[in-house]
């Protein structure tokens, strides 16, 4: 049996163990838990989500748009350290979670280099139903500027 095929399971298992140890170290917030430690309320969405991509954005650490699909460059903003508004007016007028839109963000250098211990979370943007609020923070919970990819789907 080929050596690579025989031990192909080792890398995924090692990644799972590493993530588990990282999680146990307290660096990962449990899904459904607010930052203040209170349980998040159960939610029933008004509309279903099917996984069709409506918009993507590559955002620089200063909030400028590196590239995007269906995003609004003029209304995509760097609000404060680690906080961004990314708008998608061409995607839909209401991209809120309750309307069935899911959002996910991937921290990325958008080039070469290394990003360590940074994560981002998304939420509906208060007062702007066609935008997403993105908050990026380091391992100690301090907001930090970083570049990232953002995807919205329904």
TORDREN-212174 format. One line per 3 residues: number of its first residue (from 1); their letters; for each residue x, y, z of N, C-alpha, C. Coordinates in Angstrom, 2 decimals, decimal comma, always signed. Example, Ala and Ser with C-alpha at 12.3 -4.5 7.8 and 13.67 -1.06 7.14 Angstrom:
residues 2
1	as	+13,19:-5,69:+7,80:+12,30:-4,50:+7,80:+13,20:-3,30:+7,80  +12,85:-2,25:+7,08:+13,67:-1,06:+7,14:+12,90:+0,03:+7,87;
END
This chain:
residues 154
1	xxx	+0,85:-1,18:+0,00:+0,00:+0,00:+0,00:+0,89:+1,24:+0,00  +0,48:+2,22:-0,78:+1,21:+3,46:-0,88:+1,26:+4,15:+0,48  +2,44:+4,64:+0,88:+2,63:+5,27:+2,19:+1,70:+6,47:+2,40;
4	xxx	+1,55:+7,32:+1,35:+0,71:+8,51:+1,46:-0,75:+8,11:+1,69  -1,24:+7,13:+0,92:-2,62:+6,69:+1,08:-2,84:+6,06:+2,45  -1,85:+5,33:+2,92:-1,97:+4,61:+4,17:-2,11:+5,56:+5,37;
7	xxx	-1,43:+6,70:+5,32:-1,45:+7,63:+6,45:-2,14:+8,95:+6,12  -3,00:+8,97:+5,09:-3,71:+10,19:+4,70:-4,63:+10,70:+5,81  -5,05:+9,85:+6,69:-5,96:+10,23:+7,78:-5,26:+10,99:+8,90;
10	xxx	-3,93:+10,97:+8,93:-3,19:+11,55:+10,05:-3,35:+13,07:+10,10  -3,23:+13,78:+8,97:-3,32:+15,24:+8,98:-4,69:+15,74:+9,42  -5,81:+15,22:+8,88:-7,11:+15,69:+9,38:-7,29:+15,42:+10,86;
13	xxx	-6,82:+14,29:+11,34:-6,94:+13,95:+12,75:-6,10:+14,91:+13,60  -4,90:+15,22:+13,13:-4,03:+16,14:+13,86:-4,67:+17,53:+13,93  -5,29:+17,97:+12,84:-5,98:+19,26:+12,85:-7,14:+19,28:+13,82;
16	xxx	-7,90:+18,19:+13,87:-9,02:+18,10:+14,79:-8,55:+18,13:+16,24  -7,48:+17,42:+16,54:-6,94:+17,41:+17,90:-6,42:+18,81:+18,26  -5,73:+19,47:+17,33:-5,20:+20,81:+17,59:-6,33:+21,79:+17,84;
19	xxx	-7,40:+21,72:+17,04:-8,54:+22,61:+17,25:-9,20:+22,33:+18,59  -9,31:+21,08:+18,94:-9,90:+20,72:+20,23:-9,10:+21,28:+21,39  -7,79:+21,17:+21,32:-6,94:+21,70:+22,37:-7,02:+23,22:+22,41;
22	xxx	-7,07:+23,86:+21,25:-7,20:+25,31:+21,17:-8,52:+25,74:+21,80  -9,60:+25,02:+21,48:-10,91:+25,33:+22,04:-10,91:+25,19:+23,55  -10,29:+24,13:+24,05:-10,24:+23,91:+25,48:-9,45:+24,99:+26,21;
25	xxx	-8,57:+25,67:+25,48:-7,77:+26,71:+26,10:-8,57:+28,00:+26,31  -9,84:+28,00:+25,86:-10,71:+29,15:+26,10:-10,65:+30,21:+25,02  -10,07:+29,91:+23,88:-9,94:+30,91:+22,83:-11,12:+30,93:+21,86;
28	xxx	-12,01:+29,99:+21,94:-13,13:+29,93:+21,01:-14,42:+30,15:+21,77  -15,21:+31,13:+21,34:-16,50:+31,36:+21,97:-17,46:+30,27:+21,52  -18,27:+29,77:+22,42:-19,27:+28,78:+22,06:-20,32:+29,44:+21,18;
31	xxx	-20,76:+28,73:+20,15:-21,83:+29,25:+19,30:-23,05:+29,45:+20,16  -23,74:+30,56:+19,93:-24,94:+30,83:+20,69:-24,69:+31,47:+22,03  -23,47:+31,94:+22,29:-23,16:+32,62:+23,54:-22,74:+34,05:+23,23;
34	xxx	-23,36:+35,00:+23,88:-22,96:+36,39:+23,72:-21,62:+36,61:+24,40  -20,93:+37,66:+24,02:-19,63:+37,97:+24,60:-19,72:+38,16:+26,10  -20,87:+38,66:+26,60:-21,00:+38,87:+28,03:-21,25:+37,57:+28,79;
37	xxx	-21,29:+36,43:+28,09:-21,44:+35,12:+28,72:-22,87:+34,66:+28,88  -23,83:+35,53:+28,57:-25,24:+35,14:+28,67:-25,61:+34,29:+27,46  -26,47:+33,30:+27,65:-26,90:+32,49:+26,51:-27,67:+33,34:+25,50;
40	xxx	-27,44:+33,08:+24,23:-28,17:+33,78:+23,19:-29,58:+33,23:+23,11  -30,55:+34,08:+22,82:-31,92:+33,58:+22,72:-32,09:+32,71:+21,47  -33,00:+31,74:+21,54:-33,32:+30,94:+20,36:-33,98:+31,84:+19,33;
43	xxx	-33,68:+31,59:+18,05:-34,20:+32,42:+16,98:-34,87:+31,52:+15,95  -36,00:+31,95:+15,43:-36,63:+31,31:+14,28:-36,61:+32,33:+13,16  -35,91:+32,00:+12,06:-35,78:+32,94:+10,95:-37,08:+33,02:+10,17;
46	xxx	-37,39:+34,21:+9,67:-38,60:+34,43:+8,89:-38,48:+33,84:+7,50  -37,26:+33,65:+7,00:-37,03:+33,13:+5,66:-35,93:+32,08:+5,70  -35,99:+31,12:+4,81:-35,01:+30,04:+4,79:-33,70:+30,49:+4,14;
49	xxx	-32,65:+29,76:+4,42:-31,36:+29,99:+3,78:-30,99:+28,73:+3,01  -30,52:+28,90:+1,75:-30,23:+27,76:+0,88:-28,77:+27,67:+0,46  -27,97:+28,67:+0,75:-26,56:+28,62:+0,41:-26,18:+29,19:-0,94;
52	xxx	-27,05:+30,00:-1,56:-26,72:+30,64:-2,82:-25,96:+31,94:-2,51  -24,79:+32,10:-3,09:-23,95:+33,27:-2,83:-24,55:+34,50:-3,51  -24,80:+35,55:-2,74:-25,34:+36,80:-3,26:-24,27:+37,88:-3,33;
55	xxx	-23,20:+37,75:-2,55:-22,17:+38,77:-2,58:-20,92:+38,32:-1,85  -19,79:+38,86:-2,28:-18,51:+38,59:-1,63:-17,73:+39,90:-1,58  -16,82:+39,99:-0,63:-15,97:+41,18:-0,55:-14,62:+40,80:+0,05;
58	xxx	-13,58:+41,35:-0,50:-12,24:+41,27:+0,08:-11,96:+42,67:+0,62  -11,80:+42,77:+1,94:-11,68:+44,07:+2,59:-10,28:+44,22:+3,18  -9,63:+45,34:+2,88:-8,32:+45,66:+3,46:-8,49:+46,09:+4,92;
61	xxx	-7,42:+46,02:+5,68:-7,46:+46,37:+7,10:-7,95:+47,80:+7,34  -7,73:+48,70:+6,38:-8,19:+50,08:+6,55:-9,64:+50,28:+6,10  -10,32:+49,19:+5,71:-11,71:+49,26:+5,32:-11,96:+49,48:+3,84;
64	xxx	-10,91:+49,71:+3,06:-11,11:+49,86:+1,63:-11,39:+48,51:+0,99  -12,09:+48,53:-0,12:-12,47:+47,30:-0,82:-11,34:+46,91:-1,77  -10,77:+45,72:-1,56:-9,74:+45,22:-2,47:-10,40:+44,65:-3,73;
67	xxx	-11,54:+43,99:-3,54:-12,31:+43,41:-4,64:-13,66:+43,01:-4,09  -14,67:+42,95:-4,97:-15,96:+42,50:-4,47:-16,90:+42,10:-5,60  -17,96:+41,39:-5,23:-19,05:+41,03:-6,11:-20,34:+41,49:-5,43;
70	xxx	-21,07:+42,40:-6,05:-22,32:+42,95:-5,53:-22,16:+43,82:-4,28  -20,96:+44,27:-3,96:-20,82:+45,12:-2,77:-20,92:+46,59:-3,16  -21,15:+47,42:-2,17:-21,22:+48,85:-2,38:-19,94:+49,51:-1,89;
73	xxx	-19,05:+49,81:-2,77:-17,76:+50,40:-2,38:-17,92:+51,71:-1,60  -18,78:+52,64:-2,06:-18,88:+53,92:-1,34:-19,46:+53,80:+0,07  -20,25:+52,76:+0,33:-20,88:+52,62:+1,64:-20,27:+51,50:+2,47;
76	xxx	-19,12:+51,00:+2,05:-18,33:+50,06:+2,85:-17,33:+50,89:+3,63  -17,39:+50,77:+4,95:-16,66:+51,70:+5,80:-15,86:+51,02:+6,91  -14,76:+51,67:+7,30:-14,01:+51,31:+8,50:-14,59:+52,20:+9,60;
79	xxx	-15,35:+51,62:+10,53:-16,08:+52,40:+11,53:-15,20:+52,81:+12,71  -14,39:+51,88:+13,17:-13,49:+52,09:+14,32:-12,47:+50,96:+14,26  -11,51:+50,95:+15,16:-10,52:+49,88:+15,18:-11,23:+48,52:+15,22;
82	xxx	-10,97:+47,70:+14,23:-11,53:+46,35:+14,16:-12,99:+46,26:+13,79  -13,63:+47,38:+13,47:-15,07:+47,37:+13,17:-15,33:+47,92:+11,78  -16,13:+47,18:+11,02:-16,37:+47,50:+9,62:-17,85:+47,40:+9,28;
85	xxx	-18,26:+48,18:+8,31:-19,57:+48,03:+7,68:-19,29:+47,65:+6,23  -19,80:+46,51:+5,79:-19,65:+46,09:+4,41:-21,05:+46,03:+3,82  -21,30:+46,85:+2,81:-22,65:+46,91:+2,25:-22,75:+46,15:+0,93;
88	xxx	-23,95:+45,65:+0,68:-24,25:+44,87:-0,51:-25,57:+45,34:-1,11  -25,67:+46,60:-1,54:-26,94:+47,10:-2,06:-27,38:+46,41:-3,36  -26,43:+45,93:-4,15:-26,78:+45,26:-5,40:-27,27:+43,83:-5,17;
91	xxx	-26,98:+43,26:-4,00:-27,36:+41,87:-3,72:-28,82:+41,75:-3,35  -29,30:+42,65:-2,50:-30,67:+42,61:-2,00:-30,84:+43,81:-1,08  -32,06:+44,27:-0,92:-32,28:+45,42:-0,05:-32,34:+45,03:+1,42;
94	xxx	-32,44:+43,71:+1,70:-32,54:+43,27:+3,09:-31,74:+41,99:+3,27  -30,47:+42,13:+3,66:-29,60:+40,95:+3,82:-29,44:+40,58:+5,29  -30,48:+40,82:+6,08:-30,42:+40,49:+7,49:-30,54:+38,98:+7,71;
97	xxx	-30,10:+38,53:+8,86:-30,19:+37,10:+9,19:-31,64:+36,65:+9,22  -32,53:+37,49:+9,74:-33,94:+37,12:+9,81:-34,56:+36,94:+8,43  -33,97:+37,58:+7,43:-34,44:+37,43:+6,06:-33,79:+36,22:+5,38;
100	xxx	-33,08:+35,39:+6,14:-32,51:+34,15:+5,61:-31,09:+34,26:+5,09  -30,45:+35,40:+5,26:-29,08:+35,55:+4,77:-28,09:+35,09:+5,83  -27,14:+34,29:+5,39:-26,05:+33,88:+6,28:-24,81:+34,64:+5,84;
103	xxx	-23,94:+34,88:+6,78:-22,70:+35,63:+6,51:-21,55:+34,89:+7,15  -20,45:+34,80:+6,48:-19,26:+34,26:+7,12:-18,05:+35,05:+6,65  -17,09:+35,13:+7,55:-15,90:+35,94:+7,31:-14,66:+35,08:+7,53;
106	xxx	-13,67:+35,29:+6,70:-12,41:+34,57:+6,79:-11,28:+35,59:+6,86  -10,59:+35,65:+7,98:-9,43:+36,54:+8,10:-8,37:+36,08:+7,11  -7,80:+37,01:+6,37:-6,82:+36,66:+5,35:-5,93:+37,86:+5,09;
109	xxx	-4,66:+37,64:+4,78:-3,76:+38,76:+4,49:-4,06:+39,39:+3,13  -4,80:+38,68:+2,28:-5,06:+39,08:+0,90:-3,77:+39,18:+0,10  -2,71:+38,63:+0,63:-1,40:+38,64:+0,01:-0,54:+37,62:+0,75;
112	xxx	+0,74:+37,83:+0,78:+1,61:+36,94:+1,55:+1,72:+37,49:+2,97  +2,19:+36,70:+3,86:+2,34:+37,13:+5,23:+1,60:+36,21:+6,18  +1,48:+36,64:+7,41:+0,88:+35,79:+8,43:-0,02:+36,61:+9,35;
115	xxx	-1,21:+36,08:+9,62:-2,11:+36,67:+10,60:-2,21:+35,67:+11,74  -1,97:+36,11:+12,93:-2,03:+35,20:+14,07:-3,07:+35,64:+15,07  -3,82:+34,68:+15,55:-4,75:+34,87:+16,66:-5,72:+36,03:+16,45;
118	xxx	-6,32:+36,10:+15,26:-7,33:+37,11:+14,97:-8,57:+36,39:+14,47  -9,73:+36,84:+14,91:-11,01:+36,29:+14,47:-11,96:+37,45:+14,21  -12,99:+37,20:+13,43:-14,00:+38,21:+13,16:-15,38:+37,58:+13,30;
121	xxx	-16,33:+38,38:+13,72:-17,72:+37,96:+13,84:-18,59:+38,92:+13,03  -19,76:+38,44:+12,61:-20,67:+39,28:+11,83:-21,99:+39,45:+12,58  -22,70:+40,51:+12,21:-24,04:+40,78:+12,75:-24,77:+41,66:+11,75;
124	xxx	-26,10:+41,74:+11,91:-26,86:+42,72:+11,13:-26,32:+44,10:+11,46  -26,32:+44,98:+10,48:-25,87:+46,36:+10,70:-27,08:+47,20:+11,07  -27,12:+47,70:+12,27:-28,24:+48,51:+12,74:-28,46:+49,70:+11,81;
127	xxx	-29,68:+49,86:+11,34:-30,02:+50,99:+10,49:-29,67:+50,83:+9,04  -29,06:+49,71:+8,64:-28,68:+49,49:+7,24:-28,94:+48,02:+6,89  -30,13:+47,73:+6,40:-30,50:+46,33:+6,13:-29,77:+45,72:+4,95;
130	xxx	-29,03:+46,53:+4,19:-28,25:+45,97:+3,07:-26,75:+45,95:+3,39  -26,41:+45,97:+4,69:-25,01:+45,95:+5,11:-24,80:+44,96:+6,25  -23,55:+44,54:+6,41:-23,16:+43,61:+7,46:-22,15:+44,31:+8,37;
133	xxx	-22,32:+44,14:+9,67:-21,36:+44,64:+10,64:-20,34:+43,54:+10,89  -19,06:+43,87:+10,80:-17,98:+42,92:+11,04:-17,12:+43,46:+12,18  -16,88:+42,62:+13,19:-16,04:+43,00:+14,34:-14,87:+42,02:+14,40;
136	xxx	-13,65:+42,53:+14,34:-12,44:+41,69:+14,36:-11,67:+41,95:+15,64  -11,17:+40,87:+16,25:-10,53:+40,98:+17,56:-9,43:+39,93:+17,69  -8,51:+40,19:+18,62:-7,41:+39,26:+18,87:-7,80:+38,29:+19,99;
139	xxx	-6,88:+37,44:+20,39:-7,14:+36,42:+21,40:-7,55:+36,95:+22,75  -7,20:+38,19:+23,06:-7,60:+38,76:+24,34:-8,89:+39,56:+24,23  -9,51:+39,56:+23,04:-10,78:+40,25:+22,86:-10,67:+41,70:+22,47;
142	xxx	-9,46:+42,19:+22,24:-9,25:+43,58:+21,86:-9,49:+43,73:+20,36  -10,30:+44,71:+19,96:-10,56:+44,95:+18,54:-9,26:+45,32:+17,83  -9,04:+44,71:+16,67:-7,85:+44,97:+15,86:-8,24:+45,06:+14,39;
145	xxx	-7,56:+45,92:+13,66:-7,77:+46,02:+12,23:-7,11:+44,83:+11,54  -7,80:+44,25:+10,58:-7,27:+43,14:+9,80:-7,97:+43,09:+8,46  -7,36:+42,47:+7,50:-8,01:+42,25:+6,21:-8,76:+40,92:+6,26;
148	xxx	-9,81:+40,80:+5,42:-10,64:+39,60:+5,47:-11,47:+39,46:+4,19  -12,01:+38,26:+4,01:-13,01:+37,97:+3,00:-14,36:+37,87:+3,72  -15,42:+38,38:+3,09:-16,77:+38,26:+3,63:-17,67:+37,70:+2,53;
151	xxx	-18,50:+36,74:+2,89:-19,43:+36,11:+1,96:-20,83:+36,25:+2,53  -21,81:+36,52:+1,67:-23,20:+36,50:+2,09:-23,95:+35,53:+1,18  -24,84:+34,76:+1,77:-25,58:+33,76:+1,00:-26,99:+33,67:+1,55;
154	x	-27,86:+33,10:+0,74:-29,23:+32,85:+1,17:-29,66:+31,51:+0,63;
END
